[in-house]
Amino acid sequence: MPTISITIIIIILLLILNWIKVLREYERGVIFRLGRVLEKPKGPGLIIVLYPIDKMVKVSLRLIVLDVPPQDVITRDNVSVKVNAVVYCRVLNPIRAVVEVQDYLYATSQLSQTTLRSVLGQVELDELLSERDKLNQKLQEIIDEHTDPWGIKVSMVEIKYVDLPQEMQRAMAKQAEAERERRAKVIHAEGEFQASDKLLQAANKMSQNPTSIQLRYLQTLVDISADNASTIVFPLPIEMLKGLFTTK
């Protein structure tokens, strides 16, 4: 009899120890009692799980980072690229994350891949390269809307890398070079226009006083002599040459 009592006590102690569970601060326990889920998850801290009547599924509430593998995307202007992204999400409702979907991480990852291909296939390559913030916001809204029934909150989606074909990279390099040359020519033309305008203003100013022309000649001689050159320049008024070119 004492042996039986000791055995029963040991079994009860082991059962009680098995009932005691400790959940971390970021963990919650979804309890199924005889197959039916309880209204509220348990945790954190010390909880009691009446095994085998109760069964617990642990759910982490920490931020989850899902890496979306490279996806083959054909943009609206028929350019084939490879795009990968990263999705930041967390569980807001542990019960729905366990009950509504079989594997919420796998489901969110698959949804992210299909949404990435669908959204980026509707934009052109230039928009994909220059308006990533807009596309990230659109991806986040779509994925978050579809994962909301699962108790998942998608806080951010970021396009990480866009892999372009070598032919497209060379074409874009030529386009950028041509754009830089166009800007250089425009700037040079604008400089010539501004210079001619200033020269016209200076000519009009000097024509009002003939003495200023003589002073300009002298200043030119000073500039030439400063270079230690052997060339001697004599200023000759253009008016003296008019008689040589007049036709009879």
VOGU-3710 file (C-alpha; in Angstrom, 3 decimals, decimal comma):
1> mptisitiii> 0,000/0,000/0,000  2,707/2,567/0,828  4,361/1,828/-2,507  1,111/2,471/-4,368  0,612/5,741/-2,480  4,114/6,894/-3,313  3,585/6,013/-6,960  0,328/7,948/-7,067  1,956/10,956/-5,422  4,830/10,871/-7,916
11> iilllilnwi> 2,391/10,666/-10,812  0,403/13,618/-9,449  3,568/15,668/-8,956  4,746/14,936/-12,503  1,327/15,826/-13,830  1,304/19,092/-11,908  4,793/19,918/-13,115  3,639/19,214/-16,659  0,721/21,583/-16,157  2,975/24,464/-15,193
21> kvlreyergv> 4,210/26,499/-18,145  6,256/29,692/-18,309  5,787/32,052/-21,224  8,189/34,862/-22,069  7,098/38,478/-22,313  6,728/38,308/-26,096  4,896/34,946/-26,109  1,220/34,068/-25,824  -0,367/30,669/-25,441  -3,463/29,785/-27,449
31> ifrlgrvlek> -5,289/27,120/-25,416  -7,492/24,417/-26,938  -9,676/22,781/-24,290  -11,151/19,536/-25,596  -10,630/20,882/-29,112  -12,315/24,238/-28,552  -10,207/27,381/-28,370  -10,510/29,572/-25,284  -11,624/33,170/-25,746  -8,376/34,742/-24,554
41> pkgpgliivl> -4,770/33,613/-24,953  -2,700/33,091/-21,823  0,563/34,672/-20,819  3,063/36,016/-20,286  4,518/34,537/-17,111  3,393/31,451/-15,197  0,291/29,701/-16,541  -1,491/26,402/-15,944  -2,225/24,088/-18,856  -4,407/21,147/-17,779
51> ypidkmvkvs> -2,825/18,486/-19,947  -4,222/16,335/-21,604  -7,490/18,276/-21,465  -5,770/21,452/-22,627  -3,311/21,803/-25,462  -1,291/24,965/-26,023  0,121/26,566/-29,149  2,800/29,210/-28,563  2,692/32,352/-30,674  5,416/35,012/-30,756
61> lrlivldvpp> 4,365/38,665/-30,810  7,755/39,984/-31,895  8,357/41,706/-35,215  8,924/39,126/-37,932  11,132/39,802/-40,952  10,167/37,801/-44,040  12,608/37,755/-46,922  10,777/37,590/-50,252  12,987/35,641/-52,706  13,767/37,153/-56,140
71> qdvitrdnvs> 10,722/37,189/-58,382  10,709/37,315/-62,180  8,657/40,379/-63,086  7,726/41,702/-66,526  6,983/45,413/-66,262  4,268/47,192/-68,217  6,827/48,288/-70,850  7,863/44,618/-71,367  11,165/44,641/-69,473  12,066/41,444/-67,612
81> vkvnavvycr> 13,653/42,072/-64,197  14,277/40,181/-60,969  13,023/41,888/-57,806  13,285/40,833/-54,190  11,834/42,488/-51,109  11,517/42,245/-47,345  8,282/42,271/-45,329  8,013/43,389/-41,687  5,000/42,005/-39,844  3,816/40,958/-36,396
91> vlnpiravve> 0,976/38,973/-34,833  -1,712/41,146/-33,270  -4,334/38,451/-32,652  -2,753/35,101/-31,679  -6,066/33,203/-31,760  -6,872/34,222/-35,333  -3,275/33,556/-36,420  -3,638/29,955/-35,213  -7,275/29,261/-36,063  -7,829/31,140/-39,356
101> vqdylyatsq> -4,748/29,930/-41,258  -2,659/26,782/-41,120  0,777/28,454/-41,172  0,568/32,237/-41,002  4,258/32,786/-41,793  4,166/30,634/-44,911  0,849/32,155/-45,991  2,169/35,707/-45,555  5,326/34,858/-47,482  3,385/33,380/-50,409
111> lsqttlrsvl> 0,974/36,313/-50,445  3,925/38,729/-50,513  5,456/36,975/-53,515  2,270/36,985/-55,574  1,473/40,594/-54,637  5,001/41,699/-55,566  4,692/40,180/-59,049  1,174/41,535/-59,533  1,858/45,136/-58,479  5,240/45,563/-60,169
121> gqveldells> 3,869/44,079/-63,382  1,525/47,068/-63,667  4,241/49,761/-63,601  6,944/50,797/-66,031  10,643/50,331/-65,408  11,314/54,031/-64,796  8,595/54,121/-62,140  9,994/50,977/-60,524  13,445/52,560/-60,252  12,457/56,103/-59,260
131> erdklnqklq> 9,265/55,727/-57,182  10,087/52,929/-54,761  8,515/54,686/-51,797  5,179/54,846/-53,578  5,368/51,182/-54,589  6,435/50,119/-51,086  3,407/51,885/-49,634  1,086/50,249/-52,148  2,516/46,789/-51,462  2,180/47,298/-47,709
141> eiidehtdpw> -1,468/48,326/-47,992  -2,427/45,374/-50,201  -0,623/42,730/-48,138  -1,883/44,188/-44,856  -5,467/44,169/-46,128  -5,301/40,471/-47,009  -3,506/39,389/-43,814  -5,804/41,321/-41,471  -8,308/38,400/-41,190  -5,403/36,247/-40,009
151> gikvsmveik> -4,545/38,626/-37,161  -1,322/39,724/-38,884  -0,245/43,365/-39,146  2,148/44,213/-41,988  3,921/47,367/-40,900  6,361/47,854/-43,778  7,392/46,426/-47,155  10,697/47,392/-48,766  11,919/46,544/-52,270  15,540/45,528/-51,720
161> yvdlpqemqr> 17,092/45,035/-55,131  16,132/45,267/-58,804  18,313/43,107/-61,071  18,351/44,497/-64,621  19,598/42,620/-67,718  23,010/43,643/-69,032  21,495/44,967/-72,259  19,151/47,224/-70,311  21,995/48,484/-68,122  24,034/49,451/-71,192
171> amakqaeaer> 21,012/51,152/-72,770  20,356/53,130/-69,583  24,030/54,135/-69,410  23,855/55,469/-72,982  20,650/57,307/-72,159  22,228/58,917/-69,100  25,312/59,927/-71,106  23,147/61,483/-73,825  21,152/63,342/-71,184  24,340/64,752/-69,645
181> errakvihae> 25,563/65,897/-73,082  22,227/67,562/-73,764  22,390/69,436/-70,463  25,983/70,522/-71,170  24,993/71,910/-74,575  22,009/73,732/-73,104  24,143/75,253/-70,353  26,787/76,287/-72,892  24,134/77,898/-75,129  22,635/79,734/-72,154
191> gefqasdkll> 26,110/80,993/-71,236  26,706/82,280/-74,781  23,341/84,008/-74,751  24,028/85,710/-71,420  27,541/86,704/-72,561  26,221/88,248/-75,781  23,620/90,152/-73,800  26,283/91,546/-71,470  28,521/92,460/-74,410  25,649/94,318/-76,029
201> qaankmsqnp> 25,047/96,254/-72,823  28,771/97,064/-72,565  28,917/98,242/-76,196  25,913/100,490/-75,697  27,476/101,901/-72,554  30,845/102,589/-74,181  29,292/104,156/-77,282  27,946/106,949/-75,106  31,484/108,164/-74,314  34,340/107,716/-76,858
211> tsiqlrylqt> 36,936/108,169/-74,129  35,937/104,884/-72,562  36,974/103,102/-75,770  40,473/104,582/-75,536  40,707/103,518/-71,902  39,689/100,023/-72,933  42,470/99,969/-75,534  45,011/100,982/-72,912  43,770/98,319/-70,538  44,169/95,726/-73,283
221> lvdisadnas> 47,795/96,835/-73,817  48,468/96,469/-70,110  47,045/92,935/-70,158  49,204/91,968/-73,135  52,404/93,426/-71,662  51,843/91,496/-68,442  52,535/88,225/-70,324  56,111/89,319/-71,299  55,261/88,858/-74,984  57,227/90,470/-77,822
231> tivfplpiem> 54,100/91,328/-79,791  53,284/95,017/-79,951  49,680/96,026/-80,567  48,710/99,484/-81,737  45,065/100,368/-81,340  43,646/101,704/-84,586  40,189/103,237/-84,648  37,918/101,368/-86,991  36,524/104,672/-88,309  39,840/105,307/-90,121
241> lkglfttk> 39,336/102,160/-92,204  35,886/103,049/-93,444  37,251/105,058/-96,344  39,244/102,068/-97,618  36,181/99,837/-97,864  33,713/102,297/-99,297  32,757/101,570/-102,867  32,619/104,288/-105,433
//
